[in-house]
Amino acid sequence: MKAFNAIIKLTFQNAMRSHIFQLLLVLLGICVIAIPFTASGDGSAAGFIQVSLLYSLAGVGAILALSSIWVSCYIMTQDIEGYQIHMVLSKPVSRYTIWLAKFTGVVLLHAILLFISAVVIYVIILSQFARSDFQKGDKEKVENEVLVGRRVFKFTPPNLDERSREMLAERLQKVAVTGEHISITQENEKSILQEMRKMAIAEDAKVAFQQVRKWRFDNLPADNSQVLFLRYRTYVGKVSTKDQRMTTGQWYIGVPAYERDADGKVIDNKRYQFQFYAYPVENIRSGEFYEKVIPTKDFKVVSADGKAEIAYLNMDPEKQTQYFQPSDGPQILMKVTGFFENYLRAVAVIMLEIIILTALGCAIAGCTSMPTAIFISIAYLFCGSFASFLAENALAGDGIVKIFSKILLVLIIPLQKFSVSGMVSKGELIEFAFMGGLFLNYFVLKALPIMLIFMYLYKKREVGLVVRR
């Protein structure tokens, strides 16, 4: 244990001597101090908090991620390429102890930096917000929508496979009327259904002029005392942030009406029809997010089996189609915890990312030279991000590209999965299930096997053959 602690101490000292690490510390200070003092957002209280949190936490996470890779590669290769490792190995210290001590030292160093950065960001942002001269209504909105941890409930999507087959049958029926014929074989059926699926997704996002679109939500808490929020963003004419304008619409909130007998008693509280409560007609700017409070105190919104329905009427003055992308809502949000706890969860996710990247850097650097280790680490992370893009992008399609992206995602860790600054800045709850999934899928199943394999290779490495040129 004495040797373990000594190596950790040396790891701290050697990291501080690195000029690249010193540069990263300067950049970290800029993210921690400069961004919260200079960020203004759109001029509103919510914009100030969201921009400050988003860029500060994202900047700290990115810098510490790069730093963990650099320092781990630097620490693991310095002793070998500088020939000091021979002196260490002459002592009764195993290579496993050396590897684990250096890994622990790098993790502890960045844990301290992350803790200090998180505390400074938290204090600066909240103190700036408290001293600001925003209107009382704006501050209350921030406290309800941003400085909270709210669980997000997404609407239940339609059965796209069933809908794509229905659309294919409708197309075949129309073609048959004209006397034409479409040949559907076992080979091309899958690609045709995929094309129908894309069309079904596009159709599901549309709300034509004077048409009503309904969304159903499942697995909501039946507790009527909880305050619920509705968040949404709509586009007019096309799904693009360009050329968006003011439009008009009306929301309806479903109120479950249960089937009752002649005496007025509920027959079955799972058999109901929704009667809709109408919000006032409102003017909204398309392309921007809006939130509304659902008046749960006035009437019951969620049914006994945890279902809710909302609807929207397109009343665009220019009679154009409006679009709701699945990622933009509508969503129902419910407060679960306060901002401090949700902020701690975000910091924990960033810490997990640092641990995984440190493990990756130490693993590769223990068996290669420093330039090679850095190149492989960065390439590994780039491939993970690129694979996620291919898997989520329509260009992936079928064939070799899609198969290749799936194989990469099985083997590689995509860093964007650890990006939680956007969730915190929007007041979205970082669920324990989400954090557990990251730990299991990316640390236990991916990072840990890499650590064990490369620790063994590091033990077997002939360090005497390393010659610095």
KAHU-V966095 format. One record per residue. N is the residue number from 1. PHI is phi in radians with two decimals (NA if undefined). NEAR is the number of other C-alpha atoms within 10 Angstrom. D_CENTER is the distance of its C-alpha to the mean C-alpha in Angstrom with 2 decimals. Layout:
n->{N & N}
phi->{PHI & PHI}
near->{NEAR & NEAR}
d_center->{D_CENTER & D_CENTER}
//
This chain:
n->{1 & 2 & 3 & 4 & 5 & 6 & 7 & 8 & 9 & 10 & 11 & 12 & 13 & 14 & 15 & 16 & 17 & 18 & 19 & 20 & 21 & 22 & 23 & 24 & 25 & 26 & 27 & 28 & 29 & 30 & 31 & 32 & 33 & 34 & 35 & 36 & 37 & 38 & 39 & 40 & 41 & 42 & 43 & 44 & 45 & 46 & 47 & 48 & 49 & 50 & 51 & 52 & 53 & 54 & 55 & 56 & 57 & 58 & 59 & 60 & 61 & 62 & 63 & 64 & 65 & 66 & 67 & 68 & 69 & 70 & 71 & 72 & 73 & 74 & 75 & 76 & 77 & 78 & 79 & 80 & 81 & 82 & 83 & 84 & 85 & 86 & 87 & 88 & 89 & 90 & 91 & 92 & 93 & 94 & 95 & 96 & 97 & 98 & 99 & 100 & 101 & 102 & 103 & 104 & 105 & 106 & 107 & 108 & 109 & 110 & 111 & 112 & 113 & 114 & 115 & 116 & 117 & 118 & 119 & 120 & 121 & 122 & 123 & 124 & 125 & 126 & 127 & 128 & 129 & 130 & 131 & 132 & 133 & 134 & 135 & 136 & 137 & 138 & 139 & 140 & 141 & 142 & 143 & 144 & 145 & 146 & 147 & 148 & 149 & 150 & 151 & 152 & 153 & 154 & 155 & 156 & 157 & 158 & 159 & 160 & 161 & 162 & 163 & 164 & 165 & 166 & 167 & 168 & 169 & 170 & 171 & 172 & 173 & 174 & 175 & 176 & 177 & 178 & 179 & 180 & 181 & 182 & 183 & 184 & 185 & 186 & 187 & 188 & 189 & 190 & 191 & 192 & 193 & 194 & 195 & 196 & 197 & 198 & 199 & 200 & 201 & 202 & 203 & 204 & 205 & 206 & 207 & 208 & 209 & 210 & 211 & 212 & 213 & 214 & 215 & 216 & 217 & 218 & 219 & 220 & 221 & 222 & 223 & 224 & 225 & 226 & 227 & 228 & 229 & 230 & 231 & 232 & 233 & 234 & 235 & 236 & 237 & 238 & 239 & 240 & 241 & 242 & 243 & 244 & 245 & 246 & 247 & 248 & 249 & 250 & 251 & 252 & 253 & 254 & 255 & 256 & 257 & 258 & 259 & 260 & 261 & 262 & 263 & 264 & 265 & 266 & 267 & 268 & 269 & 270 & 271 & 272 & 273 & 274 & 275 & 276 & 277 & 278 & 279 & 280 & 281 & 282 & 283 & 284 & 285 & 286 & 287 & 288 & 289 & 290 & 291 & 292 & 293 & 294 & 295 & 296 & 297 & 298 & 299 & 300 & 301 & 302 & 303 & 304 & 305 & 306 & 307 & 308 & 309 & 310 & 311 & 312 & 313 & 314 & 315 & 316 & 317 & 318 & 319 & 320 & 321 & 322 & 323 & 324 & 325 & 326 & 327 & 328 & 329 & 330 & 331 & 332 & 333 & 334 & 335 & 336 & 337 & 338 & 339 & 340 & 341 & 342 & 343 & 344 & 345 & 346 & 347 & 348 & 349 & 350 & 351 & 352 & 353 & 354 & 355 & 356 & 357 & 358 & 359 & 360 & 361 & 362 & 363 & 364 & 365 & 366 & 367 & 368 & 369 & 370 & 371 & 372 & 373 & 374 & 375 & 376 & 377 & 378 & 379 & 380 & 381 & 382 & 383 & 384 & 385 & 386 & 387 & 388 & 389 & 390 & 391 & 392 & 393 & 394 & 395 & 396 & 397 & 398 & 399 & 400 & 401 & 402 & 403 & 404 & 405 & 406 & 407 & 408 & 409 & 410 & 411 & 412 & 413 & 414 & 415 & 416 & 417 & 418 & 419 & 420 & 421 & 422 & 423 & 424 & 425 & 426 & 427 & 428 & 429 & 430 & 431 & 432 & 433 & 434 & 435 & 436 & 437 & 438 & 439 & 440 & 441 & 442 & 443 & 444 & 445 & 446 & 447 & 448 & 449 & 450 & 451 & 452 & 453 & 454 & 455 & 456 & 457 & 458 & 459 & 460 & 461 & 462 & 463 & 464 & 465 & 466 & 467 & 468 & 469}
phi->{NA & -1.13 & -1.15 & -1.04 & -1.16 & -1.14 & -1.18 & -1.07 & -1.08 & -1.13 & -1.08 & -1.05 & -1.13 & -1.16 & -1.11 & -1.16 & -1.41 & -1.28 & -1.17 & -1.13 & -1.11 & -1.11 & -1.11 & -1.14 & -1.13 & -1.12 & -1.10 & -1.11 & -1.09 & -1.12 & -1.13 & -1.29 & -1.78 & -1.21 & -1.08 & -1.07 & -1.43 & -1.82 & -1.21 & -2.25 & 1.17 & -1.65 & 1.65 & -1.58 & -1.12 & -1.11 & -1.10 & -1.08 & -1.12 & -1.11 & -1.16 & -1.07 & -1.16 & -1.04 & -1.34 & -1.16 & -1.16 & -1.12 & -1.12 & -1.09 & -1.07 & -1.17 & -1.16 & -1.19 & -1.14 & -1.11 & -1.11 & -1.11 & -1.17 & -1.08 & -1.13 & -1.11 & -1.17 & -1.15 & -1.19 & -1.24 & -1.66 & -1.08 & -1.14 & -1.27 & -1.29 & -1.68 & 1.20 & -1.34 & -1.08 & -1.13 & -1.21 & -1.20 & -1.22 & -1.30 & -1.60 & -1.32 & -2.23 & -1.34 & -1.20 & -1.08 & -1.12 & -1.07 & -1.10 & -1.15 & -1.17 & -1.18 & -1.05 & -1.11 & -1.08 & -1.14 & -1.11 & -1.11 & -1.02 & -1.34 & -1.15 & -1.12 & -1.10 & -1.16 & -1.08 & -1.09 & -1.08 & -1.12 & -1.14 & -1.12 & -1.07 & -1.05 & -1.17 & -1.11 & -1.13 & -1.22 & -1.22 & -1.10 & -1.15 & -1.17 & -1.51 & -1.23 & -1.82 & -1.17 & -1.17 & -1.04 & -1.10 & -1.14 & -1.15 & -1.13 & -1.12 & -1.11 & -1.13 & -1.54 & -2.00 & -2.04 & -1.47 & -2.58 & -2.17 & -1.91 & -1.31 & -1.79 & -1.90 & -1.69 & -1.20 & -1.29 & -1.26 & -1.23 & -1.34 & -1.21 & -1.13 & -1.15 & -1.15 & -1.15 & -1.21 & -1.12 & -1.15 & -1.14 & -1.13 & -1.11 & -1.15 & -1.09 & -1.17 & -1.17 & -1.17 & -1.11 & -1.13 & -1.39 & 1.53 & -1.43 & -2.48 & -1.92 & -1.48 & -1.98 & -1.92 & -1.13 & -1.34 & -1.73 & -1.11 & -1.12 & -1.17 & -1.17 & -1.16 & -1.14 & -1.15 & -1.12 & -1.13 & -1.08 & -1.16 & -1.16 & -1.11 & -1.13 & -1.18 & -1.17 & -1.44 & -1.51 & -2.32 & -1.21 & -1.04 & 1.07 & -1.84 & -1.89 & -1.98 & -1.92 & -2.27 & -1.95 & -2.07 & -2.03 & 1.06 & -1.50 & -1.21 & -1.39 & -1.20 & -1.38 & -1.42 & -1.30 & -1.41 & -1.95 & -2.17 & -1.94 & -2.08 & -2.76 & -2.59 & -2.10 & -2.04 & -2.07 & 1.43 & -2.77 & -1.49 & -2.76 & -1.30 & -1.47 & 1.11 & -1.43 & -2.64 & -1.29 & -2.45 & -2.34 & -2.81 & -2.45 & -1.72 & -2.25 & -1.88 & -1.30 & -2.08 & -1.14 & -2.01 & -1.45 & -1.27 & -2.16 & -1.53 & -1.14 & -1.54 & 1.54 & -1.45 & -1.20 & -1.36 & -2.59 & -1.29 & -1.82 & -1.92 & -2.67 & -2.24 & -1.57 & -1.75 & -1.75 & -1.67 & -1.63 & -1.31 & -1.11 & -1.08 & -2.36 & -1.63 & -2.32 & -1.64 & -1.14 & 1.54 & -2.13 & -1.37 & -2.31 & -2.29 & -2.32 & -1.46 & -1.50 & -1.30 & -1.19 & -1.28 & -1.43 & -2.79 & -1.40 & -1.81 & -1.66 & -1.29 & -1.11 & -1.73 & 1.37 & -1.95 & -2.60 & -2.35 & -2.31 & -2.51 & -2.42 & -1.89 & -1.37 & -2.17 & -1.02 & -1.13 & -1.74 & 1.05 & -1.67 & -1.28 & -1.86 & -2.24 & -2.11 & -1.28 & -0.99 & -1.30 & -1.71 & 1.81 & -1.22 & -2.27 & -1.87 & -2.11 & -2.40 & -1.19 & -2.02 & -2.55 & -1.48 & -1.17 & -1.05 & -1.15 & -1.14 & -1.12 & -1.10 & -1.13 & -1.11 & -1.10 & -1.12 & -1.15 & -1.09 & -1.10 & -1.09 & -1.06 & -1.10 & -1.06 & -1.15 & -1.19 & -1.13 & -1.05 & -1.11 & -1.12 & -1.13 & -1.10 & -1.26 & -1.19 & -1.20 & -2.12 & -2.39 & -1.40 & -1.11 & -1.03 & -1.14 & -1.11 & -1.13 & -1.08 & -1.14 & -1.09 & -1.14 & -1.10 & -1.04 & -1.17 & -1.10 & -1.11 & -1.11 & -1.15 & -1.16 & -1.13 & -1.11 & -1.10 & -1.13 & -1.17 & -1.62 & -1.57 & -1.12 & -1.18 & -1.10 & 0.95 & -1.80 & 1.54 & -1.13 & -1.07 & -1.17 & -1.11 & -1.10 & -1.13 & -1.17 & -1.12 & -1.07 & -1.17 & -1.25 & -1.66 & -2.07 & -1.73 & -1.39 & -1.16 & -1.13 & -1.15 & -1.68 & -1.41 & -2.08 & -1.09 & -1.14 & -1.17 & -1.13 & -1.17 & -1.73 & 1.31 & -1.48 & -1.22 & -1.53 & -1.22 & -1.11 & -1.11 & -1.12 & -1.14 & -1.12 & -1.11 & -1.09 & -1.12 & -1.22 & -1.27 & -1.86 & -1.66 & -1.19 & -1.50 & -2.08 & -1.23 & -1.09 & -1.04 & -1.08 & -1.01 & -1.14 & -1.13 & -1.34 & -1.11 & -1.14 & -1.14 & -1.13 & -1.13 & -1.54 & -1.19 & -1.51 & -1.22 & -1.22 & -1.47 & -1.35 & -2.16 & -1.41 & -1.96}
near->{9 & 6 & 16 & 17 & 14 & 12 & 22 & 22 & 14 & 15 & 24 & 17 & 11 & 14 & 21 & 15 & 10 & 15 & 10 & 14 & 19 & 14 & 11 & 17 & 17 & 12 & 16 & 23 & 14 & 15 & 22 & 25 & 16 & 15 & 21 & 25 & 13 & 10 & 19 & 17 & 14 & 11 & 10 & 15 & 24 & 25 & 17 & 21 & 23 & 26 & 21 & 26 & 26 & 20 & 19 & 26 & 30 & 17 & 19 & 22 & 26 & 17 & 16 & 25 & 21 & 16 & 25 & 28 & 25 & 24 & 29 & 31 & 27 & 24 & 25 & 27 & 23 & 17 & 15 & 21 & 17 & 12 & 16 & 11 & 18 & 13 & 9 & 16 & 12 & 9 & 9 & 8 & 13 & 13 & 18 & 14 & 14 & 21 & 23 & 18 & 22 & 26 & 26 & 19 & 25 & 26 & 24 & 16 & 17 & 20 & 20 & 11 & 15 & 22 & 14 & 13 & 21 & 19 & 12 & 15 & 23 & 18 & 11 & 16 & 20 & 14 & 11 & 14 & 17 & 11 & 8 & 11 & 10 & 14 & 10 & 10 & 10 & 13 & 19 & 14 & 14 & 22 & 16 & 18 & 21 & 25 & 25 & 25 & 28 & 28 & 18 & 20 & 17 & 19 & 19 & 11 & 12 & 13 & 10 & 17 & 14 & 13 & 17 & 21 & 17 & 15 & 17 & 18 & 12 & 12 & 13 & 16 & 12 & 12 & 13 & 12 & 9 & 8 & 7 & 9 & 11 & 9 & 7 & 11 & 9 & 7 & 8 & 10 & 13 & 13 & 13 & 15 & 19 & 17 & 14 & 21 & 21 & 14 & 15 & 21 & 17 & 13 & 11 & 17 & 16 & 21 & 22 & 17 & 17 & 15 & 13 & 16 & 18 & 15 & 18 & 15 & 18 & 16 & 13 & 17 & 15 & 16 & 14 & 16 & 10 & 14 & 15 & 20 & 20 & 20 & 17 & 19 & 21 & 26 & 24 & 25 & 16 & 15 & 17 & 12 & 12 & 9 & 11 & 17 & 14 & 13 & 21 & 18 & 21 & 16 & 22 & 19 & 21 & 25 & 21 & 23 & 16 & 19 & 15 & 14 & 10 & 7 & 6 & 9 & 11 & 15 & 13 & 12 & 15 & 15 & 15 & 17 & 14 & 16 & 13 & 17 & 15 & 14 & 14 & 10 & 12 & 11 & 13 & 16 & 16 & 23 & 22 & 14 & 14 & 14 & 16 & 13 & 13 & 17 & 14 & 17 & 12 & 8 & 13 & 18 & 26 & 22 & 26 & 20 & 14 & 15 & 18 & 24 & 22 & 24 & 18 & 20 & 20 & 22 & 23 & 18 & 11 & 11 & 15 & 17 & 18 & 25 & 25 & 21 & 17 & 16 & 10 & 16 & 18 & 24 & 20 & 24 & 25 & 21 & 19 & 16 & 16 & 17 & 20 & 13 & 14 & 23 & 25 & 16 & 19 & 25 & 21 & 16 & 23 & 25 & 21 & 20 & 26 & 25 & 24 & 26 & 27 & 29 & 28 & 27 & 28 & 32 & 28 & 27 & 27 & 24 & 23 & 19 & 19 & 22 & 13 & 13 & 26 & 21 & 11 & 17 & 22 & 14 & 12 & 18 & 18 & 15 & 18 & 22 & 20 & 15 & 25 & 20 & 15 & 19 & 20 & 12 & 11 & 11 & 11 & 17 & 16 & 12 & 8 & 10 & 15 & 19 & 14 & 14 & 20 & 16 & 12 & 20 & 17 & 14 & 14 & 20 & 27 & 20 & 18 & 11 & 14 & 17 & 16 & 22 & 25 & 17 & 20 & 25 & 25 & 21 & 28 & 26 & 27 & 22 & 17 & 10 & 9 & 13 & 16 & 12 & 13 & 19 & 18 & 14 & 13 & 22 & 21 & 14 & 14 & 18 & 23 & 15 & 12 & 16 & 22 & 14 & 11 & 20 & 22 & 15 & 15 & 21 & 16 & 11 & 15 & 10 & 16 & 11 & 8 & 14 & 10 & 9 & 4}
d_center->{39.14 & 41.06 & 40.21 & 36.51 & 36.43 & 38.50 & 36.13 & 33.16 & 35.32 & 36.21 & 32.58 & 31.94 & 35.09 & 34.46 & 30.92 & 32.44 & 34.98 & 32.49 & 32.62 & 29.19 & 27.77 & 29.81 & 28.41 & 24.82 & 25.94 & 27.27 & 24.04 & 22.23 & 24.86 & 24.34 & 20.62 & 21.49 & 24.61 & 24.95 & 21.69 & 22.00 & 25.69 & 25.40 & 22.36 & 23.65 & 21.15 & 23.03 & 25.69 & 24.51 & 23.57 & 20.08 & 19.65 & 20.95 & 18.68 & 15.44 & 16.46 & 17.76 & 14.77 & 12.30 & 14.68 & 16.19 & 13.33 & 11.79 & 15.43 & 16.25 & 13.48 & 14.58 & 18.23 & 18.23 & 16.54 & 19.36 & 21.85 & 21.21 & 21.85 & 24.86 & 26.44 & 26.12 & 27.74 & 30.31 & 31.25 & 31.63 & 33.77 & 35.81 & 38.14 & 38.75 & 39.43 & 41.44 & 43.44 & 42.84 & 41.31 & 44.84 & 46.01 & 43.16 & 43.75 & 47.42 & 46.51 & 45.77 & 42.00 & 40.07 & 37.54 & 34.98 & 35.59 & 35.24 & 31.94 & 30.40 & 31.85 & 30.42 & 26.96 & 27.27 & 28.63 & 25.78 & 23.19 & 25.35 & 25.82 & 22.16 & 21.60 & 24.36 & 22.98 & 19.52 & 21.38 & 23.65 & 21.01 & 18.95 & 22.26 & 23.51 & 20.47 & 20.56 & 24.33 & 24.55 & 22.09 & 23.60 & 27.10 & 26.68 & 25.44 & 28.39 & 30.90 & 29.77 & 32.06 & 29.64 & 31.18 & 31.01 & 29.27 & 26.44 & 26.04 & 26.04 & 23.35 & 21.10 & 22.00 & 21.17 & 17.98 & 16.36 & 18.00 & 17.02 & 14.58 & 14.58 & 13.70 & 12.54 & 14.91 & 14.61 & 17.95 & 19.57 & 19.60 & 23.08 & 24.53 & 24.02 & 26.24 & 29.02 & 28.68 & 28.80 & 31.97 & 33.47 & 32.89 & 34.48 & 37.41 & 37.85 & 37.94 & 40.48 & 42.55 & 42.69 & 43.59 & 46.27 & 47.94 & 48.39 & 49.93 & 47.26 & 45.62 & 42.17 & 42.31 & 39.52 & 39.74 & 37.74 & 36.43 & 35.19 & 34.18 & 30.63 & 30.05 & 31.69 & 29.54 & 26.37 & 27.79 & 28.55 & 25.03 & 23.70 & 26.42 & 25.56 & 21.93 & 23.44 & 26.11 & 23.85 & 22.07 & 25.53 & 27.53 & 31.01 & 33.29 & 34.77 & 32.72 & 30.76 & 27.41 & 26.52 & 23.32 & 23.49 & 21.18 & 21.79 & 21.41 & 21.57 & 23.52 & 27.13 & 27.75 & 29.05 & 28.97 & 25.22 & 24.36 & 22.02 & 20.37 & 19.90 & 17.34 & 17.83 & 18.33 & 21.16 & 22.65 & 26.38 & 28.21 & 25.33 & 21.55 & 21.52 & 21.17 & 24.70 & 27.77 & 26.11 & 28.51 & 29.50 & 29.74 & 30.80 & 29.61 & 30.13 & 27.94 & 29.43 & 28.34 & 29.74 & 32.17 & 33.08 & 36.82 & 38.06 & 41.09 & 44.08 & 47.64 & 50.83 & 50.64 & 47.14 & 45.51 & 42.20 & 43.01 & 39.57 & 36.51 & 34.32 & 36.37 & 35.57 & 35.20 & 33.09 & 35.04 & 33.04 & 33.20 & 33.00 & 31.40 & 33.47 & 33.07 & 30.87 & 30.39 & 26.83 & 25.61 & 23.75 & 20.54 & 19.52 & 17.60 & 20.02 & 20.18 & 23.19 & 24.45 & 25.58 & 29.06 & 28.92 & 31.93 & 34.09 & 33.52 & 31.61 & 28.55 & 27.23 & 29.74 & 31.01 & 28.94 & 25.64 & 25.60 & 25.33 & 25.94 & 25.52 & 27.09 & 27.28 & 30.42 & 30.35 & 33.13 & 32.46 & 35.69 & 35.81 & 35.29 & 32.30 & 29.57 & 26.28 & 22.92 & 19.90 & 16.95 & 15.10 & 11.69 & 13.75 & 15.40 & 17.68 & 15.81 & 17.59 & 16.39 & 18.32 & 18.63 & 18.35 & 18.57 & 19.30 & 17.45 & 18.88 & 17.58 & 14.01 & 14.41 & 15.88 & 13.00 & 10.74 & 13.75 & 14.10 & 10.78 & 11.98 & 15.34 & 14.35 & 13.08 & 16.47 & 18.40 & 17.20 & 17.96 & 21.23 & 22.18 & 21.64 & 23.68 & 26.41 & 26.73 & 27.32 & 29.36 & 31.64 & 33.03 & 33.01 & 33.90 & 31.61 & 31.12 & 30.49 & 27.99 & 25.96 & 26.20 & 25.13 & 22.14 & 20.85 & 21.76 & 19.92 & 16.60 & 17.39 & 18.24 & 14.97 & 13.09 & 16.03 & 16.03 & 12.52 & 13.85 & 17.03 & 15.71 & 13.75 & 16.48 & 19.69 & 21.73 & 21.07 & 23.40 & 25.76 & 27.69 & 27.27 & 24.11 & 22.09 & 23.73 & 23.13 & 19.36 & 19.24 & 21.44 & 19.35 & 16.19 & 18.55 & 19.89 & 17.26 & 14.07 & 11.35 & 10.13 & 7.01 & 5.67 & 6.59 & 5.26 & 5.34 & 8.23 & 7.26 & 6.81 & 10.05 & 11.75 & 11.56 & 12.80 & 10.25 & 11.08 & 9.19 & 11.21 & 13.57 & 13.18 & 9.52 & 10.95 & 13.98 & 12.43 & 11.02 & 14.52 & 16.43 & 14.99 & 14.55 & 17.12 & 19.75 & 19.84 & 19.19 & 19.70 & 22.57 & 24.69 & 24.42 & 25.58 & 28.48 & 29.63 & 29.70 & 31.28 & 34.04 & 34.45 & 34.62 & 37.35 & 39.28 & 38.96 & 42.34 & 41.67 & 45.29 & 44.72 & 42.27 & 44.27 & 42.94 & 44.35}
//
